Amino acid sequence: MRAACLQLRVEPCQPEDNLNRALLMAKEALDREAEILVFPELFLTGFCYETSAQHSIQDKPPDQTLDPFRALAKDNDCLIIGSIQSGRLNQGFCLYSDGLELRPKIHSFGPEKEHFDGGNFVSPVATKWGMVGLQVCYDLRFPEVARSLALQGADFLVTVAQFPTARKLQWHTLCQARAIENQLPHLACNWAGAGNSMIINARGEVLAEAGSEETMIFGDVDLIERDIVRREIPCFADRRPEIY
């Protein structure tokens, strides 16, 4: 399956500008035959803490916020992934022709806690492209989230993020680690400016990596290779959870 990480420049509190550029990038990725499109965390609004903008965001339901992408999903039979604000939740989403599934960010970071509540469940999203193990930004630092998704049958991991430039090395290492320890492909989409979005295979090899500019990268999600990797090193069969 051909996937694209759309490393968008996210302007806080500028939803119209972000939306217009996101739609242009999505159409280009579809023209280049991507069927899984991944955007960064809060790609439409950024972390917008302006009072007037906050009320506007919180009053709009997730379905309405993502309306401009519904036609793309239906007309192109594609899967669109990202996160949006819905009330006091940072909701990861999977949008496809048949519907919309939401998965909350579990761990709020620093000042986010004043504006967001952490989610209270972890589960993969069932789609025609496979079971999507979706996590949002700071969740990447908690290996329990990705492992829970893997144990529940996730076929590949997706991380949508706004990791900062100062923690570029940590981002790179954590993204590869989550792929290696769970033996799953990993689509890790960061925002432009910090960048370094990556597409990683189940061996932990980086298939494509972005710089810091607004751009997109492409790569294949190979579930056959994932099965080969798991047969070569049967980590899940060798687990001993009874003593952990």
PyMOL commands that set and color helices and strands:
alter all, ss='L'
color gray80, all
select helices_A, chain A and resi 15-31+51-59+62-65+67-76+110-114+137-141+143-151+165-182+223-232+235-238+241-243
alter helices_A, ss='H'
color red, helices_A
select strands_A, chain A and resi 2-7+36-38+79-86+89-96+99-104+125-127+130-136+156-160+186-189+198-200+206-209+215-220
alter strands_A, ss='S'
color yellow, strands_A
deselect
rebuild
show_as cartoon
